[in-house]
Amino acid sequence: MKIVVIGDGKVGRAIVEHTCQEGHEVVVIDNKADVIEELVNQYDVMGICGNGASYEIQSNAGVDKADLVVAATSSDETNVLSCMIAKKLGAKSTVARIRSYEYNNQINMMKRDFGITMTINPEKEASLEIMKILNFPEAIRVDTFAKGNVDLVELYIPENSPLIGQSLASIHQKYQVRVLVCAVQRNEEVFIPTGNFTFQAKDKVHITASRSTVKQFLNKLGLIESKIKNVLIIGGGKIAVYLGEQLLKSKYQVKIIEKNYERCVELSQILPNATIIHGDASDQRVLDEEGLTNSDAVVCLTGIDEENIIISMYAYKQNVHKIVTKINKTSLIGLIDSINMVSTIAPKEITASRIVSYIRATNNSRGSNVITLYKLVNNKVEALEFKASEKSKVLNIAFKNLKIKKNILIAGIIREGEVIIPSGDDMIQAGDNVIVVTTNSYLDDLDNIRE
C-alpha cells in the first residue's frame, strides 16, 4: 500500500515505524526540514518538507495515488483540512487524529461531511485502556475481543503463587477452568508455551477466556482483589479529562492533582464532581497530604515520563493497590516493568496499533479480515482477531489435523456469542471470530497460519 503520513510527532513517528516494518511505501510530510532529514535517514521513506494541508504539497507527495493518508499533526483543524484535501485529490482512505475534548460529540458529523474514513484520538483511546485495567485490577493489562466477549489478560506471577513449578498441562487438570495461556514473558524472553512449559516466579503470563472464566481462575488462585473505589490522577491533561469523565459515570471517586492553576479551573468546570487539587505531585508532601496511601489506584499522567515513573515508584513503596503509568518513550518501559504490578500505557503505540489493524484489514479486503490487533510485550507479540470468510482454506479442519506454523497459537473462537477455548477436536467455521496470538509479525489473513 502507499501510505502518506502528515506530521512527524510522537504519533506520526510511531505510525511510520510500524508501517515501514510491514513493507508499505511510506511518504512523510512535515514542515520541519531537520525532522524530515532525520526520518529519511532512519527509515525507508520518502520525505517532503511543507504544509501537509497544502494542495500543492499533497500533490507532490502523490496523494492522488495513495491508499491511505494519515493526518497526525498537533492541530485537529489542520488534520481535518488535510484529510478533506486528500480526499479531493483522490486518496482512497483518510485517517485524522482529533484530540480536542470540544470535538468529541461531533466526530460522526466530521466523518460524514468531511469525507474522513476514520478518526483516532490517542488520549481517549488511552483512557479506555486505563478503564479496562481499573475495572480488572488483578491484571497488568486487559485487551478485549469480539466486542468484549473475550479478554486477553496479562498477569504477574508473584513469588508465593501456586502456579510456580506447575506445567501448563497440569493447570487445566488441577483447577478445572478452561483458560488458554497464550504467551509468557520471562525477563527479556517471550514464549508461546507448550504443554510441558513450567511457570516460574515473576513470569508475566497472557491468558485468554471469557471475563467470568478469567475471574473464576483468579479466584481459585487466590488473586481476586477488592474493587477499586477511589482513584487519584496525577496530571490534568486530555487523558485525565476523558478518564475522569468515564470514572465518574461509573461511580468512582476521582481526585486530580494538577500544578497549573488555570488548568485546575478548567478541570473544575469540565468535571464538577471530581476533586481538583492545585499542587505539584512530584513533591512527596503533596502526595501524602492528598491521601495517596488511602487511594485504591494511582494513575500517573503528567507530560514527563521520568516524573510518572518516580511517582509510581513512590506509590508502589506506599503499597498502593493499583498503579497505572503513562510512558511515551518506549526505551523507559523496561525500567517501569521492573516494578511488578505497575501497568504502563503508551498512547502513541495504542494509536499505531489501531491504524495498523485498519491497514491490514484494508490490505486484505477479500480474505479473512483483521478486526482487532494488539501488540504485546514491547511489540514482540501480536494478538489478532480475524473474521473467518467462507473462502478460507482453514475451515472445517480439526486443529489436531491442521498444520499450523511455529509460534502461532489459536487462542479462542467466538461463534454466535459463545466463547470456545479450542482443543484438538475443535475447528474453524465460516463466520467465526478467531483470535490468533503469534510472535510472527505481519499476519493479515487467517489462511496465513498454515504451514
C-alpha positions as CSV (number, residue, x, y, z in Angstrom):
1,M,0.0,0.0,0.0
2,K,1.0,3.6,-0.5
3,I,0.6,5.5,2.8
4,V,1.1,9.2,3.3
5,V,1.7,10.4,6.9
6,I,1.3,14.1,7.6
7,G,3.0,15.2,10.8
8,D,6.1,13.6,12.4
9,G,5.3,14.0,16.1
10,K,5.2,11.1,18.6
11,V,2.1,9.5,17.0
12,G,3.2,10.2,13.4
13,R,6.6,8.6,14.0
14,A,5.1,5.5,15.7
15,I,2.8,5.1,12.6
16,V,5.8,5.5,10.3
17,E,7.8,2.9,12.2
18,H,5.1,0.3,12.2
19,T,4.1,0.8,8.5
20,C,7.7,0.7,7.3
21,Q,8.2,-2.6,9.2
22,E,5.3,-4.0,7.3
23,G,6.8,-3.2,3.9
24,H,4.5,-0.4,2.8
25,E,5.5,2.5,0.6
26,V,5.5,5.5,3.0
27,V,5.7,9.2,2.3
28,V,6.0,11.6,5.2
29,I,5.1,15.3,5.1
30,D,6.3,17.7,7.9
31,N,7.1,21.4,7.9
32,K,10.4,20.9,9.7
33,A,13.3,20.1,7.3
34,D,15.6,18.7,10.1
35,V,12.8,16.3,11.2
36,I,12.3,15.1,7.6
37,E,16.0,14.6,7.1
38,E,16.3,12.6,10.3
39,L,13.3,10.4,9.4
40,V,14.5,9.7,5.9
41,N,17.9,8.6,7.3
42,Q,16.3,6.4,9.9
43,Y,13.6,4.7,7.8
44,D,13.0,3.7,4.2
45,V,10.6,6.5,3.5
46,M,10.3,9.5,1.2
47,G,10.1,12.9,2.9
48,I,8.6,16.1,1.8
49,C,9.1,19.4,3.8
50,G,6.0,21.6,3.8
51,N,2.5,22.2,5.0
52,G,0.5,19.0,4.9
53,A,-2.7,20.9,4.4
54,S,-1.4,22.4,1.1
55,Y,-2.9,21.1,-2.1
56,E,0.4,21.6,-3.9
57,I,2.4,19.7,-1.2
58,Q,0.0,16.8,-1.2
59,S,0.1,16.7,-5.0
60,N,3.9,16.5,-4.9
61,A,3.6,13.6,-2.3
62,G,1.4,11.7,-4.8
63,V,-1.7,11.7,-2.6
64,D,-3.8,11.1,-5.7
65,K,-2.4,7.6,-5.8
66,A,-2.4,7.0,-2.0
67,D,-4.3,4.1,-0.5
68,L,-4.3,5.8,2.9
69,V,-3.5,9.3,4.2
70,V,-3.0,9.7,8.0
71,A,-3.1,13.3,9.3
72,A,-1.4,13.3,12.7
73,T,-0.2,16.9,13.2
74,S,-0.6,18.6,16.6
75,S,-3.6,20.6,15.2
76,D,-7.0,19.0,14.9
77,E,-8.1,21.6,12.4
78,T,-5.1,21.0,10.2
79,N,-5.7,17.3,10.3
80,V,-9.3,17.7,9.2
81,L,-8.4,20.1,6.4
82,S,-5.6,17.7,5.3
83,C,-8.0,14.8,5.0
84,M,-10.5,16.9,3.1
85,I,-7.8,17.9,0.5
86,A,-6.5,14.3,0.3
87,K,-10.0,13.0,-0.4
88,K,-10.5,15.7,-3.1
89,L,-7.2,14.7,-4.7
90,G,-8.3,11.0,-4.8
91,A,-6.9,9.3,-1.7
92,K,-8.8,6.1,-1.1
93,S,-9.0,6.4,2.7
94,T,-8.1,9.1,5.2
95,V,-7.5,9.0,9.0
96,A,-7.4,12.1,11.1
97,R,-6.1,12.4,14.6
98,I,-8.6,14.5,16.5
99,R,-7.8,15.1,20.2
100,S,-9.8,18.1,21.4
101,Y,-12.5,17.3,24.0
102,E,-14.7,20.0,22.4
103,Y,-14.9,18.0,19.2
104,N,-15.8,14.7,20.9
105,N,-19.5,14.9,20.3
106,Q,-19.3,15.8,16.6
107,I,-16.9,13.1,15.3
108,N,-19.6,11.3,13.3
109,M,-20.6,14.6,11.6
110,M,-17.0,15.3,10.7
111,K,-16.6,11.8,9.2
112,R,-19.8,12.1,7.3
113,D,-19.5,15.7,6.0
114,F,-15.7,15.9,5.5
115,G,-15.0,12.6,3.9
116,I,-12.9,11.2,6.7
117,T,-12.8,7.4,6.8
118,M,-11.6,7.1,10.4
119,T,-10.7,9.3,13.3
120,I,-8.3,8.4,16.1
121,N,-8.0,10.1,19.5
122,P,-4.8,8.9,21.3
123,E,-5.9,10.4,24.6
124,K,-9.4,8.9,24.5
125,E,-8.0,5.5,23.4
126,A,-5.5,5.6,26.3
127,S,-8.3,6.5,28.8
128,L,-10.3,3.5,27.6
129,E,-7.3,1.2,28.1
130,I,-6.8,2.6,31.6
131,M,-10.5,2.0,32.4
132,K,-10.2,-1.7,31.4
133,I,-7.3,-2.0,33.8
134,L,-9.1,-0.3,36.7
135,N,-12.1,-2.5,36.2
136,F,-9.9,-5.5,36.3
137,P,-7.3,-4.6,39.0
138,E,-5.8,-8.1,39.2
139,A,-4.4,-7.6,35.7
140,I,-1.4,-5.7,34.4
141,R,-3.1,-5.3,31.0
142,V,-6.5,-6.2,29.6
143,D,-7.3,-6.4,25.9
144,T,-10.7,-7.3,24.6
145,F,-12.0,-9.1,21.5
146,A,-15.4,-9.8,20.0
147,K,-17.0,-6.7,21.4
148,G,-16.0,-7.6,25.0
149,N,-16.9,-11.3,24.9
150,V,-13.3,-12.4,25.3
151,D,-10.5,-11.0,27.4
152,L,-6.7,-11.3,26.9
153,V,-5.3,-10.6,30.3
154,E,-1.7,-10.1,31.4
155,L,-1.0,-11.4,34.9
156,Y,2.1,-11.3,37.1
157,I,3.1,-14.4,39.0
158,P,4.3,-13.4,42.5
159,E,6.8,-15.5,44.4
160,N,4.1,-17.1,46.5
161,S,1.9,-18.2,43.6
162,P,0.6,-21.7,43.5
163,L,1.4,-21.8,39.8
164,I,5.2,-21.8,40.4
165,G,6.7,-25.1,39.3
166,Q,3.5,-26.3,37.6
167,S,3.4,-27.3,34.0
168,L,0.9,-25.8,31.6
169,A,-0.7,-29.2,31.1
170,S,-1.3,-29.7,34.8
171,I,-3.2,-26.4,35.2
172,H,-6.4,-27.5,33.5
173,Q,-6.5,-30.8,35.4
174,K,-5.9,-29.1,38.8
175,Y,-8.1,-26.1,38.5
176,Q,-10.8,-27.3,36.1
177,V,-11.0,-24.0,34.3
178,R,-10.9,-23.5,30.6
179,V,-8.4,-20.7,30.1
180,L,-5.6,-20.7,27.5
181,V,-2.1,-19.5,28.2
182,C,-1.1,-17.6,25.1
183,A,2.3,-16.1,25.8
184,V,4.7,-15.9,28.7
185,Q,7.3,-13.2,29.2
186,R,10.3,-14.2,31.3
187,N,12.8,-11.4,31.6
188,E,13.6,-10.4,28.0
189,E,12.4,-13.8,26.5
190,V,8.9,-14.4,25.1
191,F,7.4,-17.9,24.8
192,I,4.4,-19.3,23.1
193,P,4.2,-22.1,25.6
194,T,3.5,-25.8,25.0
195,G,2.0,-28.3,27.5
196,N,5.3,-29.1,29.3
197,F,6.1,-25.4,29.9
198,T,6.7,-24.8,33.6
199,F,5.9,-21.5,35.3
200,Q,8.4,-19.5,37.4
201,A,8.1,-16.6,39.8
202,K,8.0,-13.2,38.2
203,D,6.7,-14.6,34.9
204,K,4.2,-12.3,33.1
205,V,1.5,-14.5,31.7
206,H,-1.1,-13.7,29.0
207,I,-4.3,-15.8,29.3
208,T,-7.5,-15.7,27.2
209,A,-11.0,-16.7,28.1
210,S,-14.4,-15.0,28.8
211,R,-14.3,-12.4,31.6
212,S,-16.2,-14.6,34.0
213,T,-13.9,-17.6,33.4
214,V,-10.8,-15.5,34.0
215,K,-12.3,-14.2,37.3
216,Q,-13.1,-17.8,38.2
217,F,-9.5,-18.9,37.5
218,L,-8.1,-16.0,39.6
219,N,-10.4,-16.8,42.4
220,K,-9.0,-20.3,42.6
221,L,-5.5,-18.9,42.6
222,G,-6.5,-16.6,45.5
223,L,-5.7,-13.5,43.4
224,I,-9.1,-11.7,43.4
225,E,-8.6,-8.2,44.7
226,S,-11.2,-5.8,46.3
227,K,-12.9,-3.5,43.9
228,I,-11.4,-0.1,43.3
229,K,-13.5,2.8,44.6
230,N,-11.3,5.9,44.6
231,V,-8.7,6.9,42.0
232,L,-6.0,9.6,42.3
233,I,-5.0,11.0,38.9
234,I,-1.6,12.8,38.7
235,G,-1.7,15.4,35.9
236,G,-4.7,17.1,34.4
237,G,-4.2,16.8,30.7
238,K,-6.5,15.4,28.0
239,I,-6.3,11.8,29.1
240,A,-7.2,12.9,32.6
241,V,-10.4,14.6,31.3
242,Y,-11.5,11.6,29.3
243,L,-10.6,9.2,32.1
244,G,-12.2,11.3,34.8
245,E,-15.4,11.5,32.9
246,Q,-15.6,7.7,32.5
247,L,-14.7,7.1,36.1
248,L,-17.4,9.5,37.4
249,K,-20.0,7.9,35.2
250,S,-19.0,4.5,36.7
251,K,-19.4,6.0,40.3
252,Y,-15.7,6.1,41.2
253,Q,-14.4,8.8,43.4
254,V,-12.0,10.9,41.5
255,K,-9.2,13.3,42.6
256,I,-6.9,15.1,40.2
257,I,-3.7,16.8,41.1
258,E,-2.6,19.5,38.6
259,K,0.2,22.1,39.1
260,N,-1.2,24.7,36.6
261,Y,-3.8,26.8,38.3
262,E,-5.6,27.9,35.1
263,R,-5.9,24.2,34.1
264,C,-7.3,23.4,37.5
265,V,-10.1,26.0,36.9
266,E,-10.9,24.4,33.5
267,L,-10.9,20.9,35.1
268,S,-13.3,22.0,37.8
269,Q,-15.7,23.2,35.1
270,I,-15.4,20.2,32.9
271,L,-15.5,17.7,35.8
272,P,-17.6,19.4,38.5
273,N,-18.0,16.1,40.5
274,A,-14.2,15.5,40.7
275,T,-11.9,16.9,43.4
276,I,-9.4,19.1,41.7
277,I,-6.2,19.9,43.7
278,H,-3.7,22.6,42.6
279,G,-0.3,21.3,43.5
280,D,2.9,19.7,42.3
281,A,2.6,15.9,42.7
282,S,6.4,15.5,42.3
283,D,6.5,16.8,45.8
284,Q,6.2,13.9,48.2
285,R,4.5,16.1,50.8
286,V,1.7,17.0,48.4
287,L,1.0,13.3,47.6
288,D,1.0,12.5,51.4
289,E,-1.4,15.4,52.2
290,E,-3.8,14.4,49.4
291,G,-4.1,10.9,50.6
292,L,-2.0,8.8,48.2
293,T,-1.8,6.0,50.7
294,N,-5.6,5.9,51.0
295,S,-6.2,5.7,47.3
296,D,-7.2,2.4,45.7
297,A,-5.5,3.4,42.5
298,V,-3.0,6.0,41.3
299,V,-2.8,6.9,37.6
300,C,0.3,8.9,36.6
301,L,-0.5,11.1,33.5
302,T,2.0,14.0,33.6
303,G,3.7,15.0,30.4
304,I,7.1,13.9,31.8
305,D,7.9,10.2,31.7
306,E,10.5,10.3,34.4
307,E,8.2,12.1,36.7
308,N,5.5,9.5,36.1
309,I,8.0,6.7,36.9
310,I,9.2,8.4,40.1
311,I,5.7,8.9,41.4
312,S,4.8,5.3,40.5
313,M,7.8,4.0,42.4
314,Y,6.8,6.1,45.5
315,A,3.2,4.8,45.2
316,Y,4.5,1.2,45.0
317,K,6.6,1.8,48.1
318,Q,3.5,3.1,49.9
319,N,1.6,-0.2,48.9
320,V,-1.0,1.5,46.7
321,H,-3.2,-1.3,45.4
322,K,-3.1,-0.4,41.6
323,I,-0.7,1.8,39.7
324,V,-1.1,2.9,36.0
325,T,1.7,4.9,34.4
326,K,1.8,6.8,31.0
327,I,5.0,6.3,29.2
328,N,5.9,8.0,25.9
329,K,9.5,6.9,25.5
330,T,9.4,3.1,24.8
331,S,13.0,2.9,26.0
332,L,11.8,3.7,29.5
333,I,9.2,0.9,29.6
334,G,11.8,-1.6,30.7
335,L,12.6,0.5,33.8
336,I,9.0,0.7,35.0
337,D,8.4,-3.0,34.1
338,S,10.8,-3.8,37.0
339,I,8.0,-2.7,39.3
340,N,5.9,-5.9,39.4
341,M,2.3,-4.8,39.2
342,V,2.5,-1.4,37.5
343,S,0.5,-1.1,34.3
344,T,2.0,1.0,31.5
345,I,0.1,3.0,28.8
346,A,1.7,4.4,25.7
347,P,-0.8,6.4,23.7
348,K,1.3,6.6,20.6
349,E,1.6,2.8,20.5
350,I,-2.1,2.3,21.1
351,T,-2.8,4.7,18.2
352,A,-0.3,3.0,15.9
353,S,-1.8,-0.4,16.6
354,R,-5.3,0.8,15.8
355,I,-4.1,2.2,12.4
356,V,-2.0,-0.9,11.6
357,S,-5.1,-3.0,12.3
358,Y,-7.1,-0.9,9.9
359,I,-4.3,-1.1,7.3
360,R,-4.2,-4.9,7.4
361,A,-7.9,-5.2,7.1
362,T,-8.0,-2.8,4.1
363,N,-5.0,-4.5,2.5
364,N,-6.8,-7.9,2.7
365,S,-10.4,-6.9,1.8
366,R,-11.1,-10.2,0.1
367,G,-9.9,-12.6,2.7
368,S,-10.5,-13.3,6.4
369,N,-10.1,-9.7,7.6
370,V,-8.3,-8.4,10.7
371,I,-10.9,-7.0,13.0
372,T,-8.7,-6.2,16.0
373,L,-4.9,-6.1,16.6
374,Y,-3.0,-5.6,19.8
375,K,0.8,-5.5,20.1
376,L,2.1,-7.1,23.4
377,V,5.4,-7.4,25.3
378,N,7.1,-4.4,23.7
379,N,5.7,-5.3,20.3
380,K,7.3,-8.8,20.3
381,V,3.9,-10.5,20.3
382,E,0.7,-9.8,18.2
383,A,-2.8,-10.8,19.2
384,L,-5.2,-10.6,16.2
385,E,-8.9,-11.2,15.8
386,F,-10.0,-12.4,12.3
387,K,-13.4,-12.9,10.8
388,A,-13.3,-16.3,9.0
389,S,-14.7,-15.9,5.5
390,E,-16.5,-18.7,3.6
391,K,-13.5,-18.9,1.2
392,S,-10.9,-19.5,3.9
393,K,-8.8,-22.7,3.5
394,V,-8.6,-23.5,7.2
395,L,-12.4,-24.1,7.6
396,N,-13.8,-27.4,9.0
397,I,-10.4,-28.9,9.7
398,A,-9.9,-30.3,13.3
399,F,-6.9,-28.4,14.9
400,K,-5.2,-31.7,15.5
401,N,-5.1,-32.2,11.7
402,L,-4.3,-28.6,10.8
403,K,-0.6,-27.9,10.3
404,I,-0.1,-24.5,11.9
405,K,3.2,-22.5,11.6
406,K,5.6,-22.4,14.5
407,N,5.0,-19.7,17.2
408,I,1.3,-19.3,16.2
409,L,-1.5,-20.2,18.7
410,I,-5.2,-20.2,18.1
411,A,-6.3,-18.6,21.4
412,G,-10.1,-18.6,21.0
413,I,-13.1,-18.9,18.8
414,I,-16.3,-16.9,19.1
415,R,-19.2,-18.5,17.5
416,E,-22.7,-16.9,17.8
417,G,-21.7,-15.3,21.0
418,E,-20.2,-18.4,22.6
419,V,-16.6,-18.4,23.6
420,I,-14.7,-21.6,22.6
421,I,-11.2,-22.3,24.1
422,P,-10.1,-24.6,21.3
423,S,-9.0,-28.2,21.8
424,G,-7.6,-30.6,19.2
425,D,-11.1,-31.7,18.0
426,D,-12.4,-28.1,17.5
427,M,-12.4,-26.4,14.1
428,I,-13.0,-23.1,12.5
429,Q,-16.3,-22.4,10.7
430,A,-17.3,-19.7,8.3
431,G,-18.4,-16.6,10.2
432,D,-16.4,-17.4,13.3
433,N,-14.3,-14.7,15.0
434,V,-10.8,-16.3,15.6
435,I,-8.2,-15.0,18.0
436,V,-4.6,-15.7,17.0
437,V,-1.5,-15.0,19.1
438,T,1.9,-15.1,17.5
439,T,5.5,-13.9,17.7
440,N,5.5,-13.9,13.9
441,S,4.8,-10.4,12.5
442,Y,2.5,-9.1,9.8
443,L,-0.3,-11.7,9.6
444,D,-3.1,-10.2,7.6
445,D,-5.1,-13.2,6.7
446,L,-6.3,-16.2,8.7
447,D,-5.1,-18.6,6.0
448,N,-1.5,-17.5,6.7
449,I,-1.5,-19.5,9.9
450,R,-1.0,-22.7,7.9
451,E,2.5,-24.1,7.1
